[in-house]
Amino acid sequence: MKVRLKKRYVAFIEEDSHSFLGNIFYLFLYLLSFVYKLVITIRNFLYDKKLLKSYHSASSFTIGVGNISWAGTGKTPLCLWLYGQFNLKVKTAILRRGYGKDEEKLIKEKCPEVFSSPDRLNLVKGLEKKYDLFILDDSFQYRKLKKDLEVVIMGQREFDKKINLIPASFFREPFKNIKRANFLIINYKKQANREKAKRKIAEVAPQLEVYFSDYQIIGLEGLDEKRYELSHLRGKKIAAFAAIGYPQGFFGLLKENGFKLEKEIRYPDHHNLSNYEYSKLEERLLNSGINKLVITRKDKYHLPKGRKKIDIFIVDVKLEIENKKELLEAIIQKMNNKLN
């Protein structure tokens, strides 16, 4: 019941038009979003005027990675990408808010230096003598810490949708607030309207440096960790499953790489399938003549343990950023100015 309500809510706020009763309900959500906007506007004002204090680490460099919408832009992959660029050069750790145990397990596969707590301020204070660089996952709204550098990552949907805040839409704060960032990365670049995005950015933050990124599929992996080439599934009837913030991005990436998707199965972000839900999913697929399912690496933590009647493949991807050398040089320069 809870899952169905989440699905209906997400579908409702993403619709461009509603019925008469739908418009009444949307008006109620809009009034709530007005209250939410008032609260965060006051909060940001107090931080901007330094009436609320932010702690700034004197000994460590802090990179904040965040967004202005609630999920699905690629914050965690970007944190892992940054960790991969710097962990061999300086002592680096990723700091998380603590929600999303699936994401924490995913990060720990590639980054042993990860710490989670809602109180990241005290995490930094307790660890700053041990680490040169902190990468803060989902921290654009976390202003108790003054970051040395803010990176915001977005997708094309943030440029296509009318900017209404939670709960009337998926925006966490007004678009104009991207001016607090140093760099903006637009993910899923194949879906992006570059000129439209750049025009909209220039209206509110002309100084902002903009980069584009996308995911590259690098292979398939079975639940037994056996590796496969993409050709193993191309041309075959498969289904795709995603319980992530932006499943359309995953499904689109599969199609771009020649996968024939017979079914696209989506659940709310972070949702763990019960044994009953999974058995019904298997039954539905097998009755449709489909015995192969592809999932994201994060989704392997959403499936129940036990024997599977269908073949499940994790789609392994890596984040690729255009002009990454230029971006890294800019980050390194700012880091050297502080640490050296």
NUSE-471382 format. One line per field, with one value per residue (C-alpha): residue number from 0; residue in three letters; x, y, z. Coordinates in steps of 0.2 Angstrom, whole numbers, m for minus. Example, Ala and Ser with C-alpha at 12.3 -4.5 7.8 and 13.67 -1.06 7.14 Angstrom:
<sites>
pos	0:1 $
code	ala:ser $
c1	62:68 $
c2	m22:m5 $
c3	39:36 $
</sites>
This chain:
<sites>
pos	0:1:2:3:4:5:6:7:8:9:10:11:12:13:14:15:16:17:18:19:20:21:22:23:24:25:26:27:28:29:30:31:32:33:34:35:36:37:38:39:40:41:42:43:44:45:46:47:48:49:50:51:52:53:54:55:56:57:58:59:60:61:62:63:64:65:66:67:68:69:70:71:72:73:74:75:76:77:78:79:80:81:82:83:84:85:86:87:88:89:90:91:92:93:94:95:96:97:98:99:100:101:102:103:104:105:106:107:108:109:110:111:112:113:114:115:116:117:118:119:120:121:122:123:124:125:126:127:128:129:130:131:132:133:134:135:136:137:138:139:140:141:142:143:144:145:146:147:148:149:150:151:152:153:154:155:156:157:158:159:160:161:162:163:164:165:166:167:168:169:170:171:172:173:174:175:176:177:178:179:180:181:182:183:184:185:186:187:188:189:190:191:192:193:194:195:196:197:198:199:200:201:202:203:204:205:206:207:208:209:210:211:212:213:214:215:216:217:218:219:220:221:222:223:224:225:226:227:228:229:230:231:232:233:234:235:236:237:238:239:240:241:242:243:244:245:246:247:248:249:250:251:252:253:254:255:256:257:258:259:260:261:262:263:264:265:266:267:268:269:270:271:272:273:274:275:276:277:278:279:280:281:282:283:284:285:286:287:288:289:290:291:292:293:294:295:296:297:298:299:300:301:302:303:304:305:306:307:308:309:310:311:312:313:314:315:316:317:318:319:320:321:322:323:324:325:326:327:328:329:330:331:332:333:334:335:336:337:338:339 $
code	met:lys:val:arg:leu:lys:lys:arg:tyr:val:ala:phe:ile:glu:glu:asp:ser:his:ser:phe:leu:gly:asn:ile:phe:tyr:leu:phe:leu:tyr:leu:leu:ser:phe:val:tyr:lys:leu:val:ile:thr:ile:arg:asn:phe:leu:tyr:asp:lys:lys:leu:leu:lys:ser:tyr:his:ser:ala:ser:ser:phe:thr:ile:gly:val:gly:asn:ile:ser:trp:ala:gly:thr:gly:lys:thr:pro:leu:cys:leu:trp:leu:tyr:gly:gln:phe:asn:leu:lys:val:lys:thr:ala:ile:leu:arg:arg:gly:tyr:gly:lys:asp:glu:glu:lys:leu:ile:lys:glu:lys:cys:pro:glu:val:phe:ser:ser:pro:asp:arg:leu:asn:leu:val:lys:gly:leu:glu:lys:lys:tyr:asp:leu:phe:ile:leu:asp:asp:ser:phe:gln:tyr:arg:lys:leu:lys:lys:asp:leu:glu:val:val:ile:met:gly:gln:arg:glu:phe:asp:lys:lys:ile:asn:leu:ile:pro:ala:ser:phe:phe:arg:glu:pro:phe:lys:asn:ile:lys:arg:ala:asn:phe:leu:ile:ile:asn:tyr:lys:lys:gln:ala:asn:arg:glu:lys:ala:lys:arg:lys:ile:ala:glu:val:ala:pro:gln:leu:glu:val:tyr:phe:ser:asp:tyr:gln:ile:ile:gly:leu:glu:gly:leu:asp:glu:lys:arg:tyr:glu:leu:ser:his:leu:arg:gly:lys:lys:ile:ala:ala:phe:ala:ala:ile:gly:tyr:pro:gln:gly:phe:phe:gly:leu:leu:lys:glu:asn:gly:phe:lys:leu:glu:lys:glu:ile:arg:tyr:pro:asp:his:his:asn:leu:ser:asn:tyr:glu:tyr:ser:lys:leu:glu:glu:arg:leu:leu:asn:ser:gly:ile:asn:lys:leu:val:ile:thr:arg:lys:asp:lys:tyr:his:leu:pro:lys:gly:arg:lys:lys:ile:asp:ile:phe:ile:val:asp:val:lys:leu:glu:ile:glu:asn:lys:lys:glu:leu:leu:glu:ala:ile:ile:gln:lys:met:asn:asn:lys:leu:asn $
c1	0:14:24:8:5:23:22:6:12:28:18:6:18:27:11:9:m10:m23:m41:m52:m50:m32:m30:m38:m26:m11:m17:m15:2:7:2:13:27:25:27:42:49:47:56:71:72:73:86:97:96:102:117:121:121:131:117:118:136:145:160:175:189:206:216:206:198:180:170:152:142:123:108:92:81:77:86:92:105:120:127:134:143:150:157:165:172:180:187:195:203:211:212:230:236:229:221:202:186:168:155:137:121:117:101:100:109:110:120:132:135:138:151:160:163:174:179:184:185:167:158:140:130:116:129:142:149:155:161:173:178:183:192:200:217:217:211:216:200:182:169:152:138:121:127:121:108:119:125:132:148:156:163:178:170:152:148:130:124:108:99:89:72:77:78:61:50:42:51:39:46:42:29:22:37:54:64:72:76:73:84:92:101:113:123:130:139:157:154:138:138:123:122:114:121:113:96:102:97:113:109:93:102:116:103:94:110:116:100:104:122:133:149:145:157:146:152:142:143:135:137:146:142:158:151:138:140:130:125:139:151:154:158:149:151:136:134:128:111:110:95:87:71:75:67:75:72:76:72:82:78:78:74:71:90:94:82:87:105:101:91:106:117:106:96:79:68:52:47:53:49:51:50:52:70:79:64:69:58:50:50:32:35:50:41:27:39:48:31:26:42:42:23:29:43:56:70:83:83:95:97:109:123:113:98:107:104:85:83:79:92:89:88:82:72:78:95:100:113:121:124:141:144:156:154:162:164:168:183:187:205:200:188:201:214:202:199:217:222:209:215:233:229:223:233:250 $
c2	0:12:8:11:28:33:28:37:53:53:50:64:78:73:75:91:92:85:82:94:85:83:102:104:92:100:117:110:103:120:129:117:121:139:137:126:139:153:142:138:156:163:149:153:172:169:159:172:186:175:176:158:152:139:129:130:117:126:110:100:104:101:98:98:88:91:96:106:91:76:62:54:67:56:63:47:42:59:57:41:49:63:50:40:56:61:47:42:60:65:57:57:52:53:59:55:60:42:38:26:10:4:19:17:m2:4:17:5:m7:6:18:11:28:32:39:42:53:66:77:79:95:84:71:84:91:73:68:84:80:63:68:81:80:78:74:78:68:77:93:108:111:107:124:121:117:130:120:126:121:117:106:104:90:91:83:89:87:101:113:106:106:122:126:122:115:100:93:101:95:87:103:106:125:138:136:153:146:137:153:147:133:134:121:114:97:92:73:62:74:64:70:88:103:112:129:129:124:137:151:147:146:162:171:167:163:169:166:147:135:122:104:89:71:54:36:23:5:m5:m22:m34:m44:m58:m60:m73:m59:m67:m54:m53:m43:m32:m44:m57:m48:m38:m44:m54:m51:m43:m33:m19:m15:1:7:23:42:44:27:35:39:20:14:27:22:4:8:19:4:m7:m17:m22:m19:m29:m22:m7:m10:4:6:21:26:14:2:m15:m29:m41:m60:m58:m44:m52:m69:m59:m50:m66:m74:m59:m60:m79:m78:m65:m76:m66:m74:m60:m45:m31:m19:m5:m10:m1:m12:m28:m22:m20:m39:m52:m66:m83:m93:m84:m92:m79:m73:m56:m45:m29:m16:m9:10:23:42:52:71:81:92:83:89:107:103:94:107:120:109:106:124:129:114:119:137:130:115:121 $
c3	0:5:m11:m22:m14:m17:m35:m37:m29:m40:m55:m50:m47:m64:m74:m84:m82:m69:m68:m58:m42:m46:m48:m30:m23:m32:m25:m7:m12:m19:m3:7:m5:m2:17:13:2:15:28:17:11:29:33:18:22:40:33:19:32:44:57:58:59:47:53:41:43:44:40:28:11:9:m7:m6:m19:m20:m30:m30:m32:m21:m30:m46:m53:m49:m33:m27:m43:m43:m26:m31:m46:m36:m23:m37:m44:m27:m15:m21:m20:m3:12:7:15:9:22:21:29:34:25:10:17:m1:m6:9:4:m14:m9:3:m12:m20:m5:12:19:21:37:40:52:51:61:48:57:71:59:51:68:74:58:51:58:49:32:19:9:13:0:7:m2:m3:5:m5:8:23:28:45:36:25:10:1:m15:m20:m35:m40:m52:m61:m76:m90:m81:m69:m84:m92:m76:m69:m53:m39:m22:m12:m10:m26:m36:m33:m31:m14:m17:m30:m46:m43:m28:m39:m39:m22:m32:m40:m53:m61:m69:m81:m81:m94:m107:m122:m115:m112:m122:m120:m126:m116:m100:m103:m106:m90:m80:m87:m81:m63:m61:m76:m67:m64:m73:m82:m87:m95:m90:m94:m89:m100:m98:m95:m93:m85:m69:m63:m44:m43:m49:m65:m79:m96:m112:m117:m132:m120:m119:m135:m146:m132:m123:m106:m92:m83:m64:m55:m37:m39:m40:m59:m67:m84:m85:m82:m95:m108:m106:m109:m125:m131:m129:m140:m126:m131:m115:m115:m98:m87:m69:m57:m38:m27:m23:m10:m9:m4:m12:0:m4:m9:m21:m29:m32:m40:m51:m56:m60:m70:m81:m83:m89:m102:m108:m100:m90:m90:m79:m78:m63:m57:m45:m31:m35:m30:m12:m15:m20:m6:m4:m10:m26:m41:m55:m68:m73:m66:m72:m64:m77:m72:m77:m74:m74:m88:m87:m103:m101:m85:m85:m85:m70:m60:m63:m56:m41:m38:m39:m26:m15:m16:m12:5:9:4 $
</sites>
